[in-house]
């Protein structure tokens, strides 16, 4: 019995040391992993908006129209001449679990680009959505996410109609298309809020417009 108890204590000690070691490793590497993810995220933003110079967080303005789709972040993208568009990072269910996409929307409500950030669907089938060498249009060499560039929110976004499906992966195709649509709609709402002038500015503009030359003369230009 004493031998068993001693062995139990030794195993418990080893377990405690192992857990502590893992905690230390995680603490050390967590910031590095987060930094790498941020670099990759900004690279995707630049890929969608090549003229981008600055990125401003607008996550608080997000509004999802679907309870299954989570909107993780919204980024207002700016270039040298002003706003370029809005990018929304969104996640939703797919065949193999959670999928995460980055959807960029231009000022004219057309999709600037889509990038698949995370996807755990079947290799060789649904996973082809993030394969840069898999084309839904082999002649034009267009990938599954690549086909969304240039689409407008008024389009149907229906698989096998205006969206080409991944071969033998209808569920993945429909799931990702749904995420793209919801994220783009959220980006449009957020972008519209950004472009609308504050109420105080609108009121001031109206007051300035009413200050006619006759009125200025009557008030002595005051």
GUZA-568192 format. One record per residue (C-alpha): chain; y, z, x; residue number from 1; residue in three letters. Coordinates in steps of 0.02 Angstrom, whole numbers, plus 50000, padded with zeros to 5 digits. Each point is the difference from the previous one (the first is absolute). Last residue first. Layout:
N
NODE   c   north      up    east     k     r
NODE   A       Y       Z       X   NUM   ALA
...
//
This chain:
222
NODE   c   north      up    east     k     r
NODE   A   54449   48070   48835   222   UNK
NODE   A   50058   49819   50004   221   UNK
NODE   A   50162   50046   49914   220   UNK
NODE   A   49907   50055   49848   219   UNK
NODE   A   50062   49860   49890   218   UNK
NODE   A   49984   49873   50141   217   UNK
NODE   A   49821   50054   50037   216   UNK
NODE   A   49957   49984   49815   215   UNK
NODE   A   50071   49825   49997   214   UNK
NODE   A   49904   49954   50159   213   UNK
NODE   A   49839   50062   49917   212   UNK
NODE   A   49914   50167   50041   211   UNK
NODE   A   49854   49974   49880   210   UNK
NODE   A   49889   49933   50140   209   UNK
NODE   A   50031   50157   50104   208   UNK
NODE   A   49942   50109   49856   207   UNK
NODE   A   49843   49898   49980   206   UNK
NODE   A   49962   50011   50186   205   UNK
NODE   A   50027   50188   49993   204   UNK
NODE   A   49876   50016   49856   203   UNK
NODE   A   49872   49896   50094   202   UNK
NODE   A   50022   50105   50157   201   UNK
NODE   A   49976   50161   49901   200   UNK
NODE   A   49843   49929   49918   199   UNK
NODE   A   49919   49966   50170   198   UNK
NODE   A   49974   49814   50036   197   UNK
NODE   A   49828   49929   49962   196   UNK
NODE   A   49914   49928   50152   195   UNK
NODE   A   49896   50153   50040   194   UNK
NODE   A   49947   50027   49820   193   UNK
NODE   A   49946   49819   49991   192   UNK
NODE   A   49900   50021   50160   191   UNK
NODE   A   49907   50151   49933   190   UNK
NODE   A   49956   49909   49839   189   UNK
NODE   A   49945   49845   50097   188   UNK
NODE   A   49898   50103   50123   187   UNK
NODE   A   49910   50085   49856   186   UNK
NODE   A   49956   49830   49927   185   UNK
NODE   A   49938   49942   50170   184   UNK
NODE   A   49892   50155   50019   183   UNK
NODE   A   49924   49975   49828   182   UNK
NODE   A   49962   49816   50033   181   UNK
NODE   A   49930   50026   50175   180   UNK
NODE   A   49890   50144   49943   179   UNK
NODE   A   49931   49895   49857   178   UNK
NODE   A   49963   49856   50119   177   UNK
NODE   A   49906   50120   50112   176   UNK
NODE   A   49888   50059   49859   175   UNK
NODE   A   49972   49825   49930   174   UNK
NODE   A   49947   49928   50168   173   UNK
NODE   A   49892   50150   50042   172   UNK
NODE   A   49910   49989   49832   171   UNK
NODE   A   49979   49811   50015   170   UNK
NODE   A   49917   50009   50169   169   UNK
NODE   A   49869   49862   50006   168   UNK
NODE   A   50124   49884   50089   167   UNK
NODE   A   50173   50079   50012   166   UNK
NODE   A   50098   49947   49848   165   UNK
NODE   A   50145   49878   49993   164   UNK
NODE   A   50147   50065   49897   163   UNK
NODE   A   50089   49887   49873   162   UNK
NODE   A   49847   49984   49889   161   UNK
NODE   A   49842   50065   50083   160   UNK
NODE   A   50080   50173   50016   159   UNK
NODE   A   50151   50024   49888   158   UNK
NODE   A   50171   50040   50073   157   UNK
NODE   A   50085   49915   49851   156   UNK
NODE   A   50163   49951   50085   155   UNK
NODE   A   50164   50076   49938   154   UNK
NODE   A   50000   50119   50148   153   UNK
NODE   A   50022   49850   50114   152   UNK
NODE   A   49875   49936   50128   151   UNK
NODE   A   50071   49944   50167   150   UNK
NODE   A   49875   50095   50106   149   UNK
NODE   A   49852   50048   49891   148   UNK
NODE   A   49881   49876   50082   147   UNK
NODE   A   50011   50090   50167   146   UNK
NODE   A   49909   50152   49932   145   UNK
NODE   A   49842   49894   49974   144   UNK
NODE   A   50025   49895   50156   143   UNK
NODE   A   50076   49826   50001   142   UNK
NODE   A   49931   49872   50122   141   UNK
NODE   A   50079   49851   49911   140   UNK
NODE   A   49834   49908   49989   139   UNK
NODE   A   49893   50157   49995   138   UNK
NODE   A   50091   50074   49851   137   UNK
NODE   A   49922   50171   49967   136   UNK
NODE   A   49999   50017   50189   135   UNK
NODE   A   49907   50128   50107   134   UNK
NODE   A   50058   50010   50181   133   UNK
NODE   A   50134   50131   49971   132   UNK
NODE   A   49867   50114   49923   131   UNK
NODE   A   50086   50129   49890   130   UNK
NODE   A   49940   49927   49835   129   UNK
NODE   A   49836   49956   50086   128   UNK
NODE   A   49953   50183   49970   127   UNK
NODE   A   49948   49948   49825   126   UNK
NODE   A   49855   49897   50068   125   UNK
NODE   A   49951   49995   50184   124   UNK
NODE   A   50015   50188   50014   123   UNK
NODE   A   49995   50084   49827   122   UNK
NODE   A   50162   50088   49953   121   UNK
NODE   A   50084   50136   50102   120   UNK
NODE   A   50179   49935   50001   119   UNK
NODE   A   50157   50067   50084   118   UNK
NODE   A   50161   49916   50054   117   UNK
NODE   A   49983   49835   49907   116   UNK
NODE   A   50166   49909   50025   115   UNK
NODE   A   50097   49906   49867   114   UNK
NODE   A   50151   49887   50021   113   UNK
NODE   A   50174   49952   49943   112   UNK
NODE   A   49954   50010   49817   111   UNK
NODE   A   50133   49922   49890   110   UNK
NODE   A   50123   50105   49901   109   UNK
NODE   A   50152   49902   50064   108   UNK
NODE   A   50048   50141   50120   107   UNK
NODE   A   49830   49994   50085   106   UNK
NODE   A   49850   50111   49966   105   UNK
NODE   A   49882   50067   50134   104   UNK
NODE   A   49831   50074   49957   103   UNK
NODE   A   49905   50116   50117   102   UNK
NODE   A   49823   50034   49942   101   UNK
NODE   A   49881   50148   50002   100   UNK
NODE   A   49824   49992   49926    99   UNK
NODE   A   49904   50153   49944    98   UNK
NODE   A   49815   49985   49965    97   UNK
NODE   A   49874   49864   50040    96   UNK
NODE   A   50026   49891   49846    95   UNK
NODE   A   50186   50036   49987    94   UNK
NODE   A   50104   50146   49938    93   UNK
NODE   A   50187   50005   50034    92   UNK
NODE   A   50127   50028   50137    91   UNK
NODE   A   50180   49945   50020    90   UNK
NODE   A   50126   49972   50140    89   UNK
NODE   A   50156   49919   49930    88   UNK
NODE   A   50119   49886   50095    87   UNK
NODE   A   50173   49959   49933    86   UNK
NODE   A   50108   49851   50042    85   UNK
NODE   A   50115   49918   50126    84   UNK
NODE   A   50155   50107   49980    83   UNK
NODE   A   50149   49962   50111    82   UNK
NODE   A   50051   49858   50117    81   UNK
NODE   A   49928   50076   50160    80   UNK
NODE   A   49839   50046   49914    79   UNK
NODE   A   49950   50138   49881    78   UNK
NODE   A   49834   50057   49926    77   UNK
NODE   A   50001   50136   49868    76   UNK
NODE   A   49834   50091   50019    75   UNK
NODE   A   49897   50073   49859    74   UNK
NODE   A   49857   50122   50024    73   UNK
NODE   A   49833   50056   49932    72   UNK
NODE   A   49995   49919   49828    71   UNK
NODE   A   49835   50052   49923    70   UNK
NODE   A   49914   49875   49886    69   UNK
NODE   A   49876   50064   49871    68   UNK
NODE   A   50138   50069   49888    67   UNK
NODE   A   50079   49827   49983    66   UNK
NODE   A   50186   49961   49976    65   UNK
NODE   A   50049   50092   50159    64   UNK
NODE   A   50181   50052   50029    63   UNK
NODE   A   50070   50018   50176    62   UNK
NODE   A   50179   50056   50029    61   UNK
NODE   A   49955   50152   50105    60   UNK
NODE   A   49913   49888   50126    59   UNK
NODE   A   50161   49917   50054    58   UNK
NODE   A   49983   50018   50188    57   UNK
NODE   A   50111   49887   50103    56   UNK
NODE   A   49937   49869   50123    55   UNK
NODE   A   50115   49910   50123    54   UNK
NODE   A   50002   49834   50090    53   UNK
NODE   A   49891   49887   49893    52   UNK
NODE   A   50009   49813   50033    51   UNK
NODE   A   49810   49980   50008    50   UNK
NODE   A   49977   50084   49829    49   UNK
NODE   A   49812   50000   49965    48   UNK
NODE   A   49950   50013   50183    47   UNK
NODE   A   50142   50121   50032    46   UNK
NODE   A   49932   50113   49863    45   UNK
NODE   A   49824   49984   50070    44   UNK
NODE   A   50065   50050   50173    43   UNK
NODE   A   50088   50148   49919    42   UNK
NODE   A   49833   50058   49928    41   UNK
NODE   A   49908   49975   50165    40   UNK
NODE   A   50131   50105   50091    39   UNK
NODE   A   49991   50133   49865    38   UNK
NODE   A   49810   50004   50011    37   UNK
NODE   A   50010   50021   50189    36   UNK
NODE   A   50123   50144   49981    35   UNK
NODE   A   49889   50083   49870    34   UNK
NODE   A   49849   49984   50116    33   UNK
NODE   A   50097   50074   50146    32   UNK
NODE   A   50064   50143   49891    31   UNK
NODE   A   49824   50040   49943    30   UNK
NODE   A   49922   49989   50174    29   UNK
NODE   A   50049   50171   50067    28   UNK
NODE   A   49975   50095   49837    27   UNK
NODE   A   49834   49912   49969    26   UNK
NODE   A   49938   50040   50175    25   UNK
NODE   A   50051   50183   49980    24   UNK
NODE   A   49914   50014   49831    23   UNK
NODE   A   49844   49917   50068    22   UNK
NODE   A   49995   50124   50143    21   UNK
NODE   A   50020   50147   49880    20   UNK
NODE   A   49859   49935   49892    19   UNK
NODE   A   49887   49979   50151    18   UNK
NODE   A   50042   50174   50065    17   UNK
NODE   A   49961   50077   49831    16   UNK
NODE   A   49838   49904   49986    15   UNK
NODE   A   49947   50054   50175    14   UNK
NODE   A   50037   50181   49956    13   UNK
NODE   A   49902   49987   49838    12   UNK
NODE   A   49854   49924   50094    11   UNK
NODE   A   50003   50143   50125    10   UNK
NODE   A   50011   50129   49862     9   UNK
NODE   A   49852   49922   49909     8   UNK
NODE   A   49899   49996   50160     7   UNK
NODE   A   50035   50185   50024     6   UNK
NODE   A   49946   50038   49822     5   UNK
NODE   A   49840   49899   50024     4   UNK
NODE   A   49961   50091   50161     3   UNK
NODE   A   50034   50169   49921     2   UNK
NODE   A   49881   49956   49858     1   UNK
//
